[in-house]
Amino acid sequence: MSRSIRRRAFIAQLPVYLSVFLFIAGGSALAVVMPVYVSREAKLGPTAIGVIIGAFAIASLAARLPAGLTYSVRRGGAFLLAGGACSALAFAAIPFTTSAVALGALSALNGVGWSVATTAQLALLVARRPDGVTTAEAMGWFAGATALGNVAAGVMGGGIADLIGLRPTFYVLAATPMLGALLMARVATAPQRAGAELVEPLPKVALRRSITGLPLAVWVGVLVMFFINGLNAVTNTFHPVIALAAGLSLTQIGALSSIRSWASSSSRFGSGPIFSRFDASSLTLPLVIAGCLATSAIPSVIDSFLLQIPLFLIAGLSRGLLRVTGSSDAFEGAGEDERSHGVTAALLYGGLDLGKIAGPLIGGVVAGAFGIATMFRVVPIGFLLLYLVLAIPARRALKPASARRSARCRASATERRRR
């Protein structure tokens, strides 16, 4: 496809990627102001904060599979509008209550809406992409819109709260999922691309067999996904609370969140040259350690905005590159079977969801018992020990298979040169 045609296709799809941006930016901005509201306005402690934030991830995980099983292109627009409406309602209703139960229910409602809407959004994005646009190109633009949303979210959430106040911020953010749904819903009514095929879901027995038969590398990748999202969720949930108490403004807190998101997103785009020179699996452990140490050091410099910047940069770099190493190792270990690829992708996302659930819950319990500062020092080390206990033996078991694959690749390359 020529550059001019590609440019026209991208311009035609701008509303789609603006929709992606709005969903990501609005949801992530809520993560900045929600813990502050629960702490300051509802007067709830760290344990309650962890449970309320965790309710979003639990509901999102529970709704993911049913949304995927019942999705169709014909239903895509309705799924988007219903999911966007659920999230918008949850956003707008939060300032009307300080009840822990009600806030947990609204967090769960937002999780359901997010899961339903974003499942349909991604499926429609691929199914309704313009003729001549490959799936890889569509997903590249999707990743770019997601990155921009994450970068904008922190400043947007904290900046709006400092400008107009905490409670009105929820009303402003409530517009983002609904507007995103309206922009994307029109894709569902577009003519279907020529040659598009419906893929029948796998039989349940085949699905169970493909899960139990997955190689060890896939489960190591799932563990990495759990680790990065667990650590990220701990920081997202409790950093605004401890930083605000230390004297930072919401704008500064949001800026730190955006700095970490920028480092994570930009590192993914620049990971190609790095992993063309270094084995991805050899970098996983150093990146895990770097992310843990950066997060554990936050309480030591919590009263300094400038000293926290390098810590958030390191945490973002670690998260971004680990997302690549964990995923690439898992898919390489899964082989070339398409059904294994599908199950691998589902399990990797499941690891991310479980990390988002476990992080706030574990962090809340530890913070409730020992304080938030101690929690920041202890929980990341606990995640690191869990990774070492489970992943190191698995890595050792994978080395012979990895060596055999490398030997086969070298032999194949030698044979091609001879021919």
LUMVOFI-949883 format. One record per residue (C-alpha): residue number from 0; y, z, x; residue in three letters. Coordinates in steps of 0.05 Angstrom, whole numbers. Layout:
N
PT;NUM;Y;Z;X;ALA
...
//
This chain:
419
PT;0;0;0;0;MET
PT;1;68;-20;29;SER
PT;2;122;31;43;ARG
PT;3;166;7;-14;SER
PT;4;110;11;-65;ILE
PT;5;91;80;-40;ARG
PT;6;163;102;-46;ARG
PT;7;167;76;-118;ARG
PT;8;101;111;-135;ALA
PT;9;128;176;-107;PHE
PT;10;193;170;-146;ILE
PT;11;154;157;-209;ALA
PT;12;114;220;-197;GLN
PT;13;174;264;-181;LEU
PT;14;171;301;-248;PRO
PT;15;98;318;-232;VAL
PT;16;114;349;-165;TYR
PT;17;176;383;-193;LEU
PT;18;128;415;-243;SER
PT;19;84;440;-185;VAL
PT;20;146;467;-150;PHE
PT;21;169;505;-212;LEU
PT;22;102;537;-225;PHE
PT;23;95;560;-153;ILE
PT;24;167;582;-144;ALA
PT;25;170;620;-210;GLY
PT;26;103;655;-201;GLY
PT;27;117;675;-129;SER
PT;28;188;698;-145;ALA
PT;29;158;743;-198;LEU
PT;30;114;774;-144;ALA
PT;31;178;795;-107;VAL
PT;32;213;830;-166;VAL
PT;33;154;856;-205;MET
PT;34;134;913;-158;PRO
PT;35;207;934;-153;VAL
PT;36;213;936;-229;TYR
PT;37;149;976;-237;VAL
PT;38;172;1026;-184;SER
PT;39;246;1032;-201;ARG
PT;40;249;1022;-276;GLU
PT;41;179;1044;-299;ALA
PT;42;177;1101;-248;LYS
PT;43;104;1087;-232;LEU
PT;44;69;1103;-166;GLY
PT;45;34;1059;-116;PRO
PT;46;-34;1065;-149;THR
PT;47;-6;1040;-216;ALA
PT;48;31;984;-180;ILE
PT;49;-33;960;-148;GLY
PT;50;-71;961;-214;VAL
PT;51;-16;925;-252;ILE
PT;52;-9;870;-199;ILE
PT;53;-85;866;-193;GLY
PT;54;-91;853;-268;ALA
PT;55;-60;784;-257;PHE
PT;56;-112;764;-206;ALA
PT;57;-170;791;-247;ILE
PT;58;-148;753;-310;ALA
PT;59;-134;690;-269;SER
PT;60;-204;693;-238;LEU
PT;61;-237;706;-306;ALA
PT;62;-201;647;-338;ALA
PT;63;-211;597;-282;ARG
PT;64;-283;575;-298;LEU
PT;65;-275;571;-374;PRO
PT;66;-211;530;-365;ALA
PT;67;-247;483;-318;GLY
PT;68;-308;475;-363;LEU
PT;69;-267;460;-426;THR
PT;70;-214;417;-392;TYR
PT;71;-208;343;-408;SER
PT;72;-152;293;-397;VAL
PT;73;-142;291;-473;ARG
PT;74;-134;367;-474;ARG
PT;75;-93;370;-410;GLY
PT;76;-24;370;-443;GLY
PT;77;-44;425;-492;ALA
PT;78;-73;467;-435;PHE
PT;79;-8;460;-396;LEU
PT;80;36;478;-455;LEU
PT;81;-8;537;-476;ALA
PT;82;-13;564;-405;GLY
PT;83;61;555;-392;GLY
PT;84;78;590;-457;ALA
PT;85;33;649;-440;CYS
PT;86;66;658;-372;SER
PT;87;136;649;-400;ALA
PT;88;122;701;-455;LEU
PT;89;95;750;-404;ALA
PT;90;156;741;-358;PHE
PT;91;206;750;-414;ALA
PT;92;171;811;-445;ALA
PT;93;167;852;-381;ILE
PT;94;238;882;-386;PRO
PT;95;223;908;-456;PHE
PT;96;172;959;-433;THR
PT;97;159;1011;-380;THR
PT;98;89;1028;-404;SER
PT;99;36;1020;-350;ALA
PT;100;-14;994;-402;VAL
PT;101;35;944;-430;ALA
PT;102;56;920;-361;LEU
PT;103;-17;912;-342;GLY
PT;104;-30;871;-405;ALA
PT;105;30;827;-392;LEU
PT;106;8;817;-320;SER
PT;107;-61;796;-346;ALA
PT;108;-30;749;-397;LEU
PT;109;9;716;-341;ASN
PT;110;-55;709;-301;GLY
PT;111;-90;674;-359;VAL
PT;112;-31;627;-370;GLY
PT;113;-26;612;-295;TRP
PT;114;-100;597;-289;SER
PT;115;-103;551;-351;VAL
PT;116;-39;514;-334;ALA
PT;117;-51;503;-260;THR
PT;118;-124;482;-271;THR
PT;119;-100;427;-319;ALA
PT;120;-41;410;-274;GLN
PT;121;-84;395;-212;LEU
PT;122;-137;357;-252;ALA
PT;123;-84;314;-286;LEU
PT;124;-48;302;-220;LEU
PT;125;-111;270;-191;VAL
PT;126;-134;235;-255;ALA
PT;127;-67;205;-273;ARG
PT;128;-41;186;-204;ARG
PT;129;-9;116;-202;PRO
PT;130;-50;55;-183;ASP
PT;131;-53;46;-108;GLY
PT;132;-41;120;-93;VAL
PT;133;-102;151;-61;THR
PT;134;-126;221;-76;THR
PT;135;-107;242;-5;ALA
PT;136;-36;218;-15;GLU
PT;137;-30;253;-82;ALA
PT;138;-56;318;-52;MET
PT;139;-9;311;7;GLY
PT;140;50;308;-40;TRP
PT;141;21;366;-80;PHE
PT;142;16;408;-16;ALA
PT;143;88;392;1;GLY
PT;144;112;413;-68;ALA
PT;145;71;477;-63;THR
PT;146;100;492;5;ALA
PT;147;171;483;-20;LEU
PT;148;157;528;-79;GLY
PT;149;131;583;-35;ASN
PT;150;190;577;13;VAL
PT;151;241;579;-44;ALA
PT;152;207;635;-83;ALA
PT;153;227;695;-41;GLY
PT;154;301;678;-36;VAL
PT;155;302;656;-110;MET
PT;156;271;721;-136;GLY
PT;157;309;769;-91;GLY
PT;158;375;729;-93;GLY
PT;159;376;724;-169;ILE
PT;160;360;798;-177;ALA
PT;161;417;817;-130;ASP
PT;162;465;769;-166;LEU
PT;163;452;784;-239;ILE
PT;164;408;847;-239;GLY
PT;165;334;861;-242;LEU
PT;166;321;856;-317;ARG
PT;167;358;790;-330;PRO
PT;168;320;759;-271;THR
PT;169;256;760;-313;PHE
PT;170;290;719;-367;TYR
PT;171;312;667;-316;VAL
PT;172;243;663;-285;LEU
PT;173;211;656;-354;ALA
PT;174;241;586;-358;ALA
PT;175;203;561;-296;THR
PT;176;131;557;-324;PRO
PT;177;153;529;-390;MET
PT;178;197;476;-358;LEU
PT;179;142;459;-309;GLY
PT;180;92;451;-366;ALA
PT;181;139;405;-405;LEU
PT;182;150;362;-344;LEU
PT;183;76;355;-329;MET
PT;184;52;348;-401;ALA
PT;185;77;277;-405;ARG
PT;186;26;257;-353;VAL
PT;187;-29;272;-403;ALA
PT;188;-3;218;-449;THR
PT;189;2;165;-394;ALA
PT;190;-48;107;-396;PRO
PT;191;-111;123;-359;GLN
PT;192;-119;89;-292;ARG
PT;193;-167;30;-290;ALA
PT;194;-234;47;-262;GLY
PT;195;-228;122;-274;ALA
PT;196;-295;152;-290;GLU
PT;197;-316;216;-324;LEU
PT;198;-362;259;-283;VAL
PT;199;-414;299;-320;GLU
PT;200;-419;373;-300;PRO
PT;201;-478;394;-259;LEU
PT;202;-538;426;-295;PRO
PT;203;-538;502;-290;LYS
PT;204;-604;503;-252;VAL
PT;205;-578;453;-201;ALA
PT;206;-514;494;-193;LEU
PT;207;-553;558;-180;ARG
PT;208;-596;523;-129;ARG
PT;209;-537;493;-93;SER
PT;210;-504;562;-88;ILE
PT;211;-566;597;-61;THR
PT;212;-580;540;-13;GLY
PT;213;-511;538;19;LEU
PT;214;-509;548;95;PRO
PT;215;-481;610;128;LEU
PT;216;-418;574;150;ALA
PT;217;-395;568;78;VAL
PT;218;-400;644;67;TRP
PT;219;-361;656;131;VAL
PT;220;-307;611;103;GLY
PT;221;-307;651;38;VAL
PT;222;-299;715;79;LEU
PT;223;-239;685;115;VAL
PT;224;-207;665;48;MET
PT;225;-218;736;22;PHE
PT;226;-186;765;85;PHE
PT;227;-123;722;85;ILE
PT;228;-108;733;11;ASN
PT;229;-126;807;13;GLY
PT;230;-77;818;70;LEU
PT;231;-24;774;37;ASN
PT;232;-31;811;-29;ALA
PT;233;-22;879;4;VAL
PT;234;43;855;36;THR
PT;235;69;821;-28;ASN
PT;236;55;882;-70;THR
PT;237;79;939;-27;PHE
PT;238;129;911;23;HIS
PT;239;185;905;-29;PRO
PT;240;176;978;-48;VAL
PT;241;177;1007;23;ILE
PT;242;231;959;47;ALA
PT;243;278;975;-11;LEU
PT;244;269;1049;2;ALA
PT;245;287;1036;76;ALA
PT;246;353;1005;56;GLY
PT;247;339;930;55;LEU
PT;248;369;889;-1;SER
PT;249;327;847;-48;LEU
PT;250;356;785;-17;THR
PT;251;332;807;52;GLN
PT;252;263;825;24;ILE
PT;253;258;757;-10;GLY
PT;254;281;722;54;ALA
PT;255;225;755;94;LEU
PT;256;175;731;41;SER
PT;257;202;661;47;SER
PT;258;200;663;123;ILE
PT;259;126;681;120;ARG
PT;260;113;625;69;SER
PT;261;150;575;111;TRP
PT;262;109;593;173;ALA
PT;263;45;589;133;SER
PT;264;62;522;102;SER
PT;265;90;488;164;SER
PT;266;31;511;206;SER
PT;267;-17;475;158;ARG
PT;268;22;410;165;PHE
PT;269;21;417;241;GLY
PT;270;-51;439;248;SER
PT;271;-78;369;262;GLY
PT;272;-55;364;335;PRO
PT;273;-77;436;348;ILE
PT;274;-148;427;323;PHE
PT;275;-155;359;356;SER
PT;276;-151;397;423;ARG
PT;277;-185;463;406;PHE
PT;278;-247;482;367;ASP
PT;279;-223;511;301;ALA
PT;280;-277;564;298;SER
PT;281;-257;591;367;SER
PT;282;-187;606;341;LEU
PT;283;-209;643;279;THR
PT;284;-218;712;310;LEU
PT;285;-152;711;350;PRO
PT;286;-115;690;286;LEU
PT;287;-149;746;246;VAL
PT;288;-128;798;298;ILE
PT;289;-57;771;302;ALA
PT;290;-49;774;226;GLY
PT;291;-75;846;224;CYS
PT;292;-31;871;280;LEU
PT;293;32;839;252;ALA
PT;294;20;870;184;THR
PT;295;3;938;213;SER
PT;296;68;938;253;ALA
PT;297;113;929;192;ILE
PT;298;125;1003;177;PRO
PT;299;147;1015;249;SER
PT;300;207;969;240;VAL
PT;301;216;974;165;ILE
PT;302;290;992;169;ASP
PT;303;307;930;211;SER
PT;304;310;862;177;PHE
PT;305;315;825;244;LEU
PT;306;256;860;276;LEU
PT;307;212;844;216;GLN
PT;308;225;769;222;ILE
PT;309;177;756;281;PRO
PT;310;123;798;246;LEU
PT;311;128;757;183;PHE
PT;312;128;693;224;LEU
PT;313;63;714;259;ILE
PT;314;32;735;193;ALA
PT;315;50;668;162;GLY
PT;316;24;629;221;LEU
PT;317;-41;667;220;SER
PT;318;-50;657;145;ARG
PT;319;-34;582;148;GLY
PT;320;-81;565;205;LEU
PT;321;-137;610;179;LEU
PT;322;-134;573;113;ARG
PT;323;-149;510;153;VAL
PT;324;-202;538;200;THR
PT;325;-240;574;144;GLY
PT;326;-240;514;99;SER
PT;327;-258;463;153;SER
PT;328;-315;506;179;ASP
PT;329;-343;514;109;ALA
PT;330;-341;440;91;PHE
PT;331;-370;419;157;GLU
PT;332;-426;468;148;GLY
PT;333;-439;444;77;ALA
PT;334;-456;374;102;GLY
PT;335;-443;309;65;GLU
PT;336;-474;326;-3;ASP
PT;337;-419;318;-56;GLU
PT;338;-448;373;-100;ARG
PT;339;-446;422;-42;SER
PT;340;-374;403;-31;HIS
PT;341;-357;420;-103;GLY
PT;342;-392;488;-100;VAL
PT;343;-361;502;-32;THR
PT;344;-291;489;-59;ALA
PT;345;-304;535;-119;ALA
PT;346;-329;591;-74;LEU
PT;347;-270;585;-26;LEU
PT;348;-222;591;-85;TYR
PT;349;-264;649;-110;GLY
PT;350;-255;684;-42;GLY
PT;351;-179;674;-49;LEU
PT;352;-180;704;-119;ASP
PT;353;-222;763;-99;LEU
PT;354;-176;778;-40;GLY
PT;355;-116;776;-87;LYS
PT;356;-152;827;-132;ILE
PT;357;-179;873;-77;ALA
PT;358;-115;876;-35;GLY
PT;359;-69;911;-86;PRO
PT;360;-125;955;-113;LEU
PT;361;-147;980;-44;ILE
PT;362;-76;985;-20;GLY
PT;363;-55;1023;-82;GLY
PT;364;-110;1075;-75;VAL
PT;365;-96;1086;-1;VAL
PT;366;-21;1088;-12;ALA
PT;367;-29;1137;-69;GLY
PT;368;-68;1184;-24;ALA
PT;369;-32;1177;43;PHE
PT;370;34;1139;30;GLY
PT;371;53;1066;35;ILE
PT;372;70;1068;110;ALA
PT;373;2;1096;127;THR
PT;374;-31;1045;81;MET
PT;375;2;988;119;PHE
PT;376;-27;1014;184;ARG
PT;377;-97;1029;157;VAL
PT;378;-116;975;107;VAL
PT;379;-106;915;153;PRO
PT;380;-149;949;206;ILE
PT;381;-201;961;151;GLY
PT;382;-201;887;134;PHE
PT;383;-208;870;207;LEU
PT;384;-268;916;215;LEU
PT;385;-300;885;153;LEU
PT;386;-290;816;182;TYR
PT;387;-320;836;249;LEU
PT;388;-381;869;218;VAL
PT;389;-397;810;174;LEU
PT;390;-371;749;211;ALA
PT;391;-390;762;284;ILE
PT;392;-466;763;271;PRO
PT;393;-458;702;226;ALA
PT;394;-420;665;281;ARG
PT;395;-474;680;331;ARG
PT;396;-527;653;283;ALA
PT;397;-486;590;273;LEU
PT;398;-479;574;347;LYS
PT;399;-547;540;355;PRO
PT;400;-535;495;295;ALA
PT;401;-464;480;319;SER
PT;402;-492;462;388;ALA
PT;403;-543;416;357;ARG
PT;404;-489;381;316;ARG
PT;405;-446;372;378;SER
PT;406;-505;344;417;ALA
PT;407;-521;295;361;ARG
PT;408;-448;273;359;CYS
PT;409;-448;262;435;ARG
PT;410;-513;224;431;ALA
PT;411;-487;181;375;SER
PT;412;-423;166;412;ALA
PT;413;-463;147;475;THR
PT;414;-507;100;434;GLU
PT;415;-447;66;404;ARG
PT;416;-416;55;473;ARG
PT;417;-481;24;497;ARG
PT;418;-482;-24;439;ARG
//
